[in-house]
Amino acid sequence: MPLYEYECKSCGTRFEQLISDRRAKVRCKACGDPRVVRVLSTFAVISPAAEASSQAEPGPCGVCGAPQRRMCETAER
Ligand SMILES: [Zn+2]
């Protein structure tokens, strides 16, 4: 279930919303205004280029701490 960040056009409140249904209307959690826009949080902004460069980058795995990346991914299979 994707978690999106929204900003209210009416009062400027930012909030996160789990979207279980794409057709569901998202309303501001503070004032209830439906005029909200989705903002790209840092979590969501992962471009294919950035992802590729981080994988090519040498260094310990951020997940398991192994000296080489992706070792934990292969070990789980
Ligand atoms: Zn609002």
PDB file of the backbone (N, CA, C, O) and the ligand in Angstrom, with CONECT records:
HET     ZN  A 101       1
ATOM      1  N   MET A   1       0.846  -1.191   0.000  1.00  0.00           N
ATOM      2  CA  MET A   1       0.000   0.000   0.000  1.00  0.00           C
ATOM      3  C   MET A   1       0.886   1.247   0.000  1.00  0.00           C
ATOM      4  O   MET A   1       1.659   1.457   0.935  1.00  0.00           O
ATOM      5  N   PRO A   2       0.779   2.063  -1.026  1.00  0.00           N
ATOM      6  CA  PRO A   2       1.677   3.223  -1.092  1.00  0.00           C
ATOM      7  C   PRO A   2       1.300   4.311  -0.102  1.00  0.00           C
ATOM      8  O   PRO A   2       0.124   4.576   0.150  1.00  0.00           O
ATOM      9  N   LEU A   3       2.312   4.922   0.440  1.00  0.00           N
ATOM     10  CA  LEU A   3       2.117   6.047   1.361  1.00  0.00           C
ATOM     11  C   LEU A   3       2.530   7.313   0.633  1.00  0.00           C
ATOM     12  O   LEU A   3       3.675   7.452   0.205  1.00  0.00           O
ATOM     13  N   TYR A   4       1.590   8.231   0.498  1.00  0.00           N
ATOM     14  CA  TYR A   4       1.865   9.469  -0.205  1.00  0.00           C
ATOM     15  C   TYR A   4       1.804  10.642   0.762  1.00  0.00           C
ATOM     16  O   TYR A   4       1.112  10.615   1.780  1.00  0.00           O
ATOM     17  N   GLU A   5       2.557  11.670   0.399  1.00  0.00           N
ATOM     18  CA  GLU A   5       2.524  12.882   1.201  1.00  0.00           C
ATOM     19  C   GLU A   5       1.726  13.928   0.442  1.00  0.00           C
ATOM     20  O   GLU A   5       1.905  14.114  -0.762  1.00  0.00           O
ATOM     21  N   TYR A   6       0.859  14.594   1.151  1.00  0.00           N
ATOM     22  CA  TYR A   6      -0.001  15.602   0.533  1.00  0.00           C
ATOM     23  C   TYR A   6       0.172  16.940   1.222  1.00  0.00           C
ATOM     24  O   TYR A   6       0.529  17.026   2.397  1.00  0.00           O
ATOM     25  N   GLU A   7      -0.094  17.976   0.450  1.00  0.00           N
ATOM     26  CA  GLU A   7      -0.107  19.313   1.033  1.00  0.00           C
ATOM     27  C   GLU A   7      -1.440  19.958   0.714  1.00  0.00           C
ATOM     28  O   GLU A   7      -1.908  19.942  -0.424  1.00  0.00           O
ATOM     29  N   CYS A   8      -2.038  20.524   1.748  1.00  0.00           N
ATOM     30  CA  CYS A   8      -3.332  21.164   1.588  1.00  0.00           C
ATOM     31  C   CYS A   8      -3.158  22.532   0.944  1.00  0.00           C
ATOM     32  O   CYS A   8      -2.343  23.340   1.389  1.00  0.00           O
ATOM     33  N   LYS A   9      -3.932  22.782  -0.107  1.00  0.00           N
ATOM     34  CA  LYS A   9      -3.876  24.077  -0.781  1.00  0.00           C
ATOM     35  C   LYS A   9      -4.580  25.151   0.026  1.00  0.00           C
ATOM     36  O   LYS A   9      -4.365  26.345  -0.184  1.00  0.00           O
ATOM     37  N   SER A  10      -5.410  24.723   0.938  1.00  0.00           N
ATOM     38  CA  SER A  10      -6.195  25.678   1.705  1.00  0.00           C
ATOM     39  C   SER A  10      -5.427  26.194   2.919  1.00  0.00           C
ATOM     40  O   SER A  10      -5.326  27.403   3.126  1.00  0.00           O
ATOM     41  N   CYS A  11      -4.886  25.275   3.722  1.00  0.00           N
ATOM     42  CA  CYS A  11      -4.229  25.708   4.959  1.00  0.00           C
ATOM     43  C   CYS A  11      -2.743  25.380   4.991  1.00  0.00           C
ATOM     44  O   CYS A  11      -2.034  25.783   5.913  1.00  0.00           O
ATOM     45  N   GLY A  12      -2.270  24.647   3.979  1.00  0.00           N
ATOM     46  CA  GLY A  12      -0.831  24.390   3.891  1.00  0.00           C
ATOM     47  C   GLY A  12      -0.334  23.241   4.749  1.00  0.00           C
ATOM     48  O   GLY A  12       0.871  23.008   4.839  1.00  0.00           O
ATOM     49  N   THR A  13      -1.247  22.525   5.377  1.00  0.00           N
ATOM     50  CA  THR A  13      -0.849  21.397   6.208  1.00  0.00           C
ATOM     51  C   THR A  13      -0.316  20.261   5.349  1.00  0.00           C
ATOM     52  O   THR A  13      -0.887  19.926   4.311  1.00  0.00           O
ATOM     53  N   ARG A  14       0.767  19.688   5.792  1.00  0.00           N
ATOM     54  CA  ARG A  14       1.293  18.504   5.107  1.00  0.00           C
ATOM     55  C   ARG A  14       0.964  17.269   5.926  1.00  0.00           C
ATOM     56  O   ARG A  14       1.085  17.257   7.151  1.00  0.00           O
ATOM     57  N   PHE A  15       0.549  16.243   5.225  1.00  0.00           N
ATOM     58  CA  PHE A  15       0.219  15.007   5.915  1.00  0.00           C
ATOM     59  C   PHE A  15       0.466  13.830   5.006  1.00  0.00           C
ATOM     60  O   PHE A  15       0.505  13.963   3.783  1.00  0.00           O
ATOM     61  N   GLU A  16       0.633  12.678   5.618  1.00  0.00           N
ATOM     62  CA  GLU A  16       0.834  11.458   4.852  1.00  0.00           C
ATOM     63  C   GLU A  16      -0.441  10.657   4.836  1.00  0.00           C
ATOM     64  O   GLU A  16      -1.190  10.620   5.813  1.00  0.00           O
ATOM     65  N   GLN A  17      -0.677  10.014   3.708  1.00  0.00           N
ATOM     66  CA  GLN A  17      -1.921   9.276   3.550  1.00  0.00           C
ATOM     67  C   GLN A  17      -1.630   7.947   2.866  1.00  0.00           C
ATOM     68  O   GLN A  17      -1.002   7.903   1.808  1.00  0.00           O
ATOM     69  N   LEU A  18      -2.087   6.884   3.473  1.00  0.00           N
ATOM     70  CA  LEU A  18      -1.998   5.581   2.832  1.00  0.00           C
ATOM     71  C   LEU A  18      -3.110   5.472   1.797  1.00  0.00           C
ATOM     72  O   LEU A  18      -4.283   5.682   2.107  1.00  0.00           O
ATOM     73  N   ILE A  19      -2.733   5.143   0.571  1.00  0.00           N
ATOM     74  CA  ILE A  19      -3.731   5.059  -0.487  1.00  0.00           C
ATOM     75  C   ILE A  19      -4.060   3.599  -0.751  1.00  0.00           C
ATOM     76  O   ILE A  19      -3.302   2.881  -1.403  1.00  0.00           O
ATOM     77  N   SER A  20      -5.200   3.177  -0.235  1.00  0.00           N
ATOM     78  CA  SER A  20      -5.629   1.808  -0.462  1.00  0.00           C
ATOM     79  C   SER A  20      -6.474   1.714  -1.725  1.00  0.00           C
ATOM     80  O   SER A  20      -6.562   0.659  -2.352  1.00  0.00           O
ATOM     81  N   ASP A  21      -7.083   2.815  -2.082  1.00  0.00           N
ATOM     82  CA  ASP A  21      -7.923   2.870  -3.263  1.00  0.00           C
ATOM     83  C   ASP A  21      -7.559   4.123  -4.049  1.00  0.00           C
ATOM     84  O   ASP A  21      -7.665   5.241  -3.545  1.00  0.00           O
ATOM     85  N   ARG A  22      -7.125   3.917  -5.299  1.00  0.00           N
ATOM     86  CA  ARG A  22      -6.691   5.054  -6.111  1.00  0.00           C
ATOM     87  C   ARG A  22      -7.814   6.059  -6.359  1.00  0.00           C
ATOM     88  O   ARG A  22      -7.561   7.242  -6.584  1.00  0.00           O
ATOM     89  N   ARG A  23      -9.025   5.587  -6.315  1.00  0.00           N
ATOM     90  CA  ARG A  23     -10.152   6.485  -6.589  1.00  0.00           C
ATOM     91  C   ARG A  23     -10.607   7.235  -5.353  1.00  0.00           C
ATOM     92  O   ARG A  23     -11.427   8.149  -5.433  1.00  0.00           O
ATOM     93  N   ALA A  24     -10.070   6.842  -4.210  1.00  0.00           N
ATOM     94  CA  ALA A  24     -10.485   7.474  -2.955  1.00  0.00           C
ATOM     95  C   ALA A  24     -10.080   8.942  -2.945  1.00  0.00           C
ATOM     96  O   ALA A  24      -8.993   9.308  -3.392  1.00  0.00           O
ATOM     97  N   LYS A  25     -10.960   9.755  -2.434  1.00  0.00           N
ATOM     98  CA  LYS A  25     -10.673  11.175  -2.318  1.00  0.00           C
ATOM     99  C   LYS A  25      -9.803  11.413  -1.084  1.00  0.00           C
ATOM    100  O   LYS A  25     -10.056  10.890   0.001  1.00  0.00           O
ATOM    101  N   VAL A  26      -8.784  12.211  -1.296  1.00  0.00           N
ATOM    102  CA  VAL A  26      -7.927  12.564  -0.171  1.00  0.00           C
ATOM    103  C   VAL A  26      -8.305  13.954   0.303  1.00  0.00           C
ATOM    104  O   VAL A  26      -8.399  14.896  -0.483  1.00  0.00           O
ATOM    105  N   ARG A  27      -8.514  14.057   1.564  1.00  0.00           N
ATOM    106  CA  ARG A  27      -8.865  15.354   2.151  1.00  0.00           C
ATOM    107  C   ARG A  27      -7.839  15.729   3.204  1.00  0.00           C
ATOM    108  O   ARG A  27      -7.193  14.876   3.814  1.00  0.00           O
ATOM    109  N   CYS A  28      -7.711  17.033   3.396  1.00  0.00           N
ATOM    110  CA  CYS A  28      -6.789  17.556   4.407  1.00  0.00           C
ATOM    111  C   CYS A  28      -7.184  17.038   5.787  1.00  0.00           C
ATOM    112  O   CYS A  28      -8.355  17.052   6.167  1.00  0.00           O
ATOM    113  N   LYS A  29      -6.182  16.586   6.517  1.00  0.00           N
ATOM    114  CA  LYS A  29      -6.473  16.059   7.846  1.00  0.00           C
ATOM    115  C   LYS A  29      -6.767  17.166   8.840  1.00  0.00           C
ATOM    116  O   LYS A  29      -7.367  16.936   9.890  1.00  0.00           O
ATOM    117  N   ALA A  30      -6.334  18.380   8.493  1.00  0.00           N
ATOM    118  CA  ALA A  30      -6.533  19.492   9.421  1.00  0.00           C
ATOM    119  C   ALA A  30      -7.868  20.184   9.203  1.00  0.00           C
ATOM    120  O   ALA A  30      -8.610  20.428  10.155  1.00  0.00           O
ATOM    121  N   CYS A  31      -8.181  20.506   7.921  1.00  0.00           N
ATOM    122  CA  CYS A  31      -9.382  21.303   7.669  1.00  0.00           C
ATOM    123  C   CYS A  31     -10.412  20.578   6.803  1.00  0.00           C
ATOM    124  O   CYS A  31     -11.525  21.069   6.616  1.00  0.00           O
ATOM    125  N   GLY A  32     -10.036  19.398   6.271  1.00  0.00           N
ATOM    126  CA  GLY A  32     -10.996  18.624   5.500  1.00  0.00           C
ATOM    127  C   GLY A  32     -11.165  19.084   4.070  1.00  0.00           C
ATOM    128  O   GLY A  32     -12.051  18.599   3.366  1.00  0.00           O
ATOM    129  N   ASP A  33     -10.340  20.004   3.629  1.00  0.00           N
ATOM    130  CA  ASP A  33     -10.456  20.521   2.271  1.00  0.00           C
ATOM    131  C   ASP A  33      -9.944  19.480   1.278  1.00  0.00           C
ATOM    132  O   ASP A  33      -8.864  18.920   1.465  1.00  0.00           O
ATOM    133  N   PRO A  34     -10.722  19.220   0.218  1.00  0.00           N
ATOM    134  CA  PRO A  34     -10.283  18.224  -0.771  1.00  0.00           C
ATOM    135  C   PRO A  34      -9.223  18.747  -1.735  1.00  0.00           C
ATOM    136  O   PRO A  34      -8.667  17.977  -2.519  1.00  0.00           O
ATOM    137  N   ARG A  35      -8.941  20.027  -1.688  1.00  0.00           N
ATOM    138  CA  ARG A  35      -7.944  20.581  -2.598  1.00  0.00           C
ATOM    139  C   ARG A  35      -6.537  20.346  -2.061  1.00  0.00           C
ATOM    140  O   ARG A  35      -5.887  21.251  -1.536  1.00  0.00           O
ATOM    141  N   VAL A  36      -6.098  19.125  -2.208  1.00  0.00           N
ATOM    142  CA  VAL A  36      -4.760  18.786  -1.753  1.00  0.00           C
ATOM    143  C   VAL A  36      -3.923  18.356  -2.952  1.00  0.00           C
ATOM    144  O   VAL A  36      -4.447  17.820  -3.929  1.00  0.00           O
ATOM    145  N   VAL A  37      -2.651  18.590  -2.869  1.00  0.00           N
ATOM    146  CA  VAL A  37      -1.744  18.164  -3.936  1.00  0.00           C
ATOM    147  C   VAL A  37      -0.748  17.165  -3.368  1.00  0.00           C
ATOM    148  O   VAL A  37      -0.329  17.270  -2.215  1.00  0.00           O
ATOM    149  N   ARG A  38      -0.383  16.216  -4.180  1.00  0.00           N
ATOM    150  CA  ARG A  38       0.589  15.231  -3.730  1.00  0.00           C
ATOM    151  C   ARG A  38       1.977  15.833  -3.848  1.00  0.00           C
ATOM    152  O   ARG A  38       2.334  16.393  -4.884  1.00  0.00           O
ATOM    153  N   VAL A  39       2.740  15.717  -2.809  1.00  0.00           N
ATOM    154  CA  VAL A  39       4.125  16.169  -2.860  1.00  0.00           C
ATOM    155  C   VAL A  39       5.029  14.947  -2.819  1.00  0.00           C
ATOM    156  O   VAL A  39       4.738  13.939  -2.175  1.00  0.00           O
ATOM    157  N   LEU A  40       6.129  15.083  -3.530  1.00  0.00           N
ATOM    158  CA  LEU A  40       7.055  13.966  -3.575  1.00  0.00           C
ATOM    159  C   LEU A  40       7.971  14.037  -2.361  1.00  0.00           C
ATOM    160  O   LEU A  40       8.842  14.904  -2.279  1.00  0.00           O
ATOM    161  N   SER A  41       7.773  13.139  -1.441  1.00  0.00           N
ATOM    162  CA  SER A  41       8.652  13.082  -0.284  1.00  0.00           C
ATOM    163  C   SER A  41       9.992  12.504  -0.695  1.00  0.00           C
ATOM    164  O   SER A  41      10.128  11.944  -1.783  1.00  0.00           O
ATOM    165  N   THR A  42      10.975  12.639   0.168  1.00  0.00           N
ATOM    166  CA  THR A  42      12.309  12.121  -0.150  1.00  0.00           C
ATOM    167  C   THR A  42      12.270  10.617  -0.337  1.00  0.00           C
ATOM    168  O   THR A  42      13.065  10.049  -1.085  1.00  0.00           O
ATOM    169  N   PHE A  43      11.346   9.989   0.344  1.00  0.00           N
ATOM    170  CA  PHE A  43      11.213   8.543   0.241  1.00  0.00           C
ATOM    171  C   PHE A  43      10.758   8.137  -1.160  1.00  0.00           C
ATOM    172  O   PHE A  43      11.200   7.123  -1.700  1.00  0.00           O
ATOM    173  N   ALA A  44       9.878   8.937  -1.732  1.00  0.00           N
ATOM    174  CA  ALA A  44       9.291   8.587  -3.021  1.00  0.00           C
ATOM    175  C   ALA A  44      10.194   8.974  -4.188  1.00  0.00           C
ATOM    176  O   ALA A  44      10.112   8.397  -5.272  1.00  0.00           O
ATOM    177  N   VAL A  45      11.061   9.970  -3.946  1.00  0.00           N
ATOM    178  CA  VAL A  45      11.900  10.449  -5.045  1.00  0.00           C
ATOM    179  C   VAL A  45      13.131   9.566  -5.191  1.00  0.00           C
ATOM    180  O   VAL A  45      14.209   9.879  -4.686  1.00  0.00           O
ATOM    181  N   ILE A  46      12.945   8.475  -5.883  1.00  0.00           N
ATOM    182  CA  ILE A  46      14.080   7.622  -6.214  1.00  0.00           C
ATOM    183  C   ILE A  46      14.041   7.413  -7.719  1.00  0.00           C
ATOM    184  O   ILE A  46      13.321   6.552  -8.226  1.00  0.00           O
ATOM    185  N   SER A  47      14.818   8.205  -8.412  1.00  0.00           N
ATOM    186  CA  SER A  47      14.837   8.084  -9.864  1.00  0.00           C
ATOM    187  C   SER A  47      15.649   6.855 -10.251  1.00  0.00           C
ATOM    188  O   SER A  47      16.523   6.423  -9.499  1.00  0.00           O
ATOM    189  N   PRO A  48      15.366   6.297 -11.412  1.00  0.00           N
ATOM    190  CA  PRO A  48      16.130   5.128 -11.854  1.00  0.00           C
ATOM    191  C   PRO A  48      17.628   5.401 -11.898  1.00  0.00           C
ATOM    192  O   PRO A  48      18.431   4.515 -11.605  1.00  0.00           O
ATOM    193  N   ALA A  49      18.006   6.618 -12.260  1.00  0.00           N
ATOM    194  CA  ALA A  49      19.429   6.966 -12.351  1.00  0.00           C
ATOM    195  C   ALA A  49      20.072   6.952 -10.967  1.00  0.00           C
ATOM    196  O   ALA A  49      21.175   6.435 -10.790  1.00  0.00           O
ATOM    197  N   ALA A  50      19.371   7.525  -9.989  1.00  0.00           N
ATOM    198  CA  ALA A  50      19.916   7.587  -8.640  1.00  0.00           C
ATOM    199  C   ALA A  50      20.019   6.198  -8.035  1.00  0.00           C
ATOM    200  O   ALA A  50      20.955   5.895  -7.295  1.00  0.00           O
ATOM    201  N   GLU A  51      19.065   5.375  -8.353  1.00  0.00           N
ATOM    202  CA  GLU A  51      19.069   4.021  -7.822  1.00  0.00           C
ATOM    203  C   GLU A  51      20.235   3.229  -8.408  1.00  0.00           C
ATOM    204  O   GLU A  51      20.899   2.467  -7.707  1.00  0.00           O
ATOM    205  N   ALA A  52      20.467   3.419  -9.688  1.00  0.00           N
ATOM    206  CA  ALA A  52      21.532   2.693 -10.357  1.00  0.00           C
ATOM    207  C   ALA A  52      22.894   3.116  -9.815  1.00  0.00           C
ATOM    208  O   ALA A  52      23.778   2.281  -9.626  1.00  0.00           O
ATOM    209  N   SER A  53      23.059   4.411  -9.566  1.00  0.00           N
ATOM    210  CA  SER A  53      24.350   4.891  -9.089  1.00  0.00           C
ATOM    211  C   SER A  53      24.626   4.409  -7.673  1.00  0.00           C
ATOM    212  O   SER A  53      25.772   4.136  -7.317  1.00  0.00           O
ATOM    213  N   SER A  54      23.561   4.303  -6.856  1.00  0.00           N
ATOM    214  CA  SER A  54      23.771   3.865  -5.484  1.00  0.00           C
ATOM    215  C   SER A  54      24.136   2.382  -5.453  1.00  0.00           C
ATOM    216  O   SER A  54      24.863   1.932  -4.567  1.00  0.00           O
ATOM    217  N   GLN A  55      23.631   1.638  -6.414  1.00  0.00           N
ATOM    218  CA  GLN A  55      23.953   0.212  -6.439  1.00  0.00           C
ATOM    219  C   GLN A  55      25.373  -0.026  -6.928  1.00  0.00           C
ATOM    220  O   GLN A  55      26.034  -0.977  -6.511  1.00  0.00           O
ATOM    221  N   ALA A  56      25.838   0.852  -7.821  1.00  0.00           N
ATOM    222  CA  ALA A  56      27.181   0.687  -8.355  1.00  0.00           C
ATOM    223  C   ALA A  56      28.229   1.161  -7.350  1.00  0.00           C
ATOM    224  O   ALA A  56      29.401   0.793  -7.435  1.00  0.00           O
ATOM    225  N   GLU A  57      27.802   1.958  -6.427  1.00  0.00           N
ATOM    226  CA  GLU A  57      28.706   2.534  -5.447  1.00  0.00           C
ATOM    227  C   GLU A  57      29.255   1.460  -4.503  1.00  0.00           C
ATOM    228  O   GLU A  57      28.478   0.713  -3.908  1.00  0.00           O
ATOM    229  N   PRO A  58      30.559   1.374  -4.360  1.00  0.00           N
ATOM    230  CA  PRO A  58      31.124   0.369  -3.442  1.00  0.00           C
ATOM    231  C   PRO A  58      30.925   0.771  -1.995  1.00  0.00           C
ATOM    232  O   PRO A  58      30.810   1.955  -1.681  1.00  0.00           O
ATOM    233  N   GLY A  59      30.886  -0.204  -1.127  1.00  0.00           N
ATOM    234  CA  GLY A  59      30.699   0.099   0.293  1.00  0.00           C
ATOM    235  C   GLY A  59      29.860  -0.962   0.941  1.00  0.00           C
ATOM    236  O   GLY A  59      29.280  -1.808   0.260  1.00  0.00           O
ATOM    237  N   PRO A  60      29.788  -0.928   2.260  1.00  0.00           N
ATOM    238  CA  PRO A  60      29.019  -1.943   2.977  1.00  0.00           C
ATOM    239  C   PRO A  60      27.534  -1.857   2.682  1.00  0.00           C
ATOM    240  O   PRO A  60      26.984  -0.789   2.409  1.00  0.00           O
ATOM    241  N   CYS A  61      26.921  -2.998   2.745  1.00  0.00           N
ATOM    242  CA  CYS A  61      25.484  -3.070   2.509  1.00  0.00           C
ATOM    243  C   CYS A  61      24.740  -2.347   3.613  1.00  0.00           C
ATOM    244  O   CYS A  61      25.018  -2.547   4.795  1.00  0.00           O
ATOM    245  N   GLY A  62      23.790  -1.506   3.224  1.00  0.00           N
ATOM    246  CA  GLY A  62      23.027  -0.763   4.215  1.00  0.00           C
ATOM    247  C   GLY A  62      22.015  -1.629   4.932  1.00  0.00           C
ATOM    248  O   GLY A  62      21.482  -1.230   5.967  1.00  0.00           O
ATOM    249  N   VAL A  63      21.742  -2.800   4.402  1.00  0.00           N
ATOM    250  CA  VAL A  63      20.720  -3.662   4.987  1.00  0.00           C
ATOM    251  C   VAL A  63      21.313  -4.608   6.013  1.00  0.00           C
ATOM    252  O   VAL A  63      20.812  -4.704   7.133  1.00  0.00           O
ATOM    253  N   CYS A  64      22.381  -5.311   5.640  1.00  0.00           N
ATOM    254  CA  CYS A  64      22.918  -6.346   6.524  1.00  0.00           C
ATOM    255  C   CYS A  64      24.326  -6.032   7.002  1.00  0.00           C
ATOM    256  O   CYS A  64      24.851  -6.730   7.869  1.00  0.00           O
ATOM    257  N   GLY A  65      24.960  -4.974   6.443  1.00  0.00           N
ATOM    258  CA  GLY A  65      26.299  -4.622   6.884  1.00  0.00           C
ATOM    259  C   GLY A  65      27.393  -5.451   6.246  1.00  0.00           C
ATOM    260  O   GLY A  65      28.561  -5.332   6.616  1.00  0.00           O
ATOM    261  N   ALA A  66      27.030  -6.282   5.298  1.00  0.00           N
ATOM    262  CA  ALA A  66      28.031  -7.088   4.607  1.00  0.00           C
ATOM    263  C   ALA A  66      28.962  -6.172   3.808  1.00  0.00           C
ATOM    264  O   ALA A  66      28.548  -5.101   3.365  1.00  0.00           O
ATOM    265  N   PRO A  67      30.203  -6.585   3.626  1.00  0.00           N
ATOM    266  CA  PRO A  67      31.157  -5.724   2.912  1.00  0.00           C
ATOM    267  C   PRO A  67      30.772  -5.470   1.470  1.00  0.00           C
ATOM    268  O   PRO A  67      31.191  -4.465   0.896  1.00  0.00           O
ATOM    269  N   GLN A  68      29.997  -6.337   0.876  1.00  0.00           N
ATOM    270  CA  GLN A  68      29.559  -6.114  -0.491  1.00  0.00           C
ATOM    271  C   GLN A  68      28.059  -6.004  -0.539  1.00  0.00           C
ATOM    272  O   GLN A  68      27.337  -6.733   0.142  1.00  0.00           O
ATOM    273  N   ARG A  69      27.604  -5.078  -1.357  1.00  0.00           N
ATOM    274  CA  ARG A  69      26.165  -4.891  -1.458  1.00  0.00           C
ATOM    275  C   ARG A  69      25.485  -6.081  -2.121  1.00  0.00           C
ATOM    276  O   ARG A  69      26.087  -6.819  -2.901  1.00  0.00           O
ATOM    277  N   ARG A  70      24.242  -6.234  -1.792  1.00  0.00           N
ATOM    278  CA  ARG A  70      23.358  -7.231  -2.406  1.00  0.00           C
ATOM    279  C   ARG A  70      23.686  -8.658  -1.963  1.00  0.00           C
ATOM    280  O   ARG A  70      23.085  -9.608  -2.464  1.00  0.00           O
ATOM    281  N   MET A  71      24.623  -8.820  -1.039  1.00  0.00           N
ATOM    282  CA  MET A  71      24.923 -10.170  -0.571  1.00  0.00           C
ATOM    283  C   MET A  71      23.739 -10.745   0.186  1.00  0.00           C
ATOM    284  O   MET A  71      23.404 -11.922   0.048  1.00  0.00           O
ATOM    285  N   CYS A  72      23.108  -9.890   0.995  1.00  0.00           N
ATOM    286  CA  CYS A  72      21.986 -10.369   1.797  1.00  0.00           C
ATOM    287  C   CYS A  72      20.805 -10.739   0.914  1.00  0.00           C
ATOM    288  O   CYS A  72      20.023 -11.630   1.247  1.00  0.00           O
ATOM    289  N   GLU A  73      20.680 -10.047  -0.217  1.00  0.00           N
ATOM    290  CA  GLU A  73      19.554 -10.344  -1.105  1.00  0.00           C
ATOM    291  C   GLU A  73      19.706 -11.731  -1.714  1.00  0.00           C
ATOM    292  O   GLU A  73      18.737 -12.482  -1.825  1.00  0.00           O
ATOM    293  N   THR A  74      20.937 -12.065  -2.109  1.00  0.00           N
ATOM    294  CA  THR A  74      21.151 -13.379  -2.717  1.00  0.00           C
ATOM    295  C   THR A  74      21.099 -14.478  -1.668  1.00  0.00           C
ATOM    296  O   THR A  74      20.697 -15.603  -1.964  1.00  0.00           O
ATOM    297  N   ALA A  75      21.504 -14.156  -0.435  1.00  0.00           N
ATOM    298  CA  ALA A  75      21.537 -15.166   0.620  1.00  0.00           C
ATOM    299  C   ALA A  75      20.136 -15.596   1.038  1.00  0.00           C
ATOM    300  O   ALA A  75      19.920 -16.719   1.494  1.00  0.00           O
ATOM    301  N   GLU A  76      19.198 -14.681   0.873  1.00  0.00           N
ATOM    302  CA  GLU A  76      17.846 -15.000   1.310  1.00  0.00           C
ATOM    303  C   GLU A  76      17.147 -15.979   0.384  1.00  0.00           C
ATOM    304  O   GLU A  76      16.136 -16.582   0.746  1.00  0.00           O
ATOM    305  N   ARG A  77      17.693 -16.129  -0.811  1.00  0.00           N
ATOM    306  CA  ARG A  77      17.019 -17.012  -1.755  1.00  0.00           C
ATOM    307  C   ARG A  77      17.540 -18.437  -1.661  1.00  0.00           C
ATOM    308  O   ARG A  77      17.077 -19.313  -2.391  1.00  0.00           O
TER     309      ARG A  77
HETATM  310 ZN    ZN A 101      -6.159  22.047   5.168  1.00  0.00          ZN2+
END
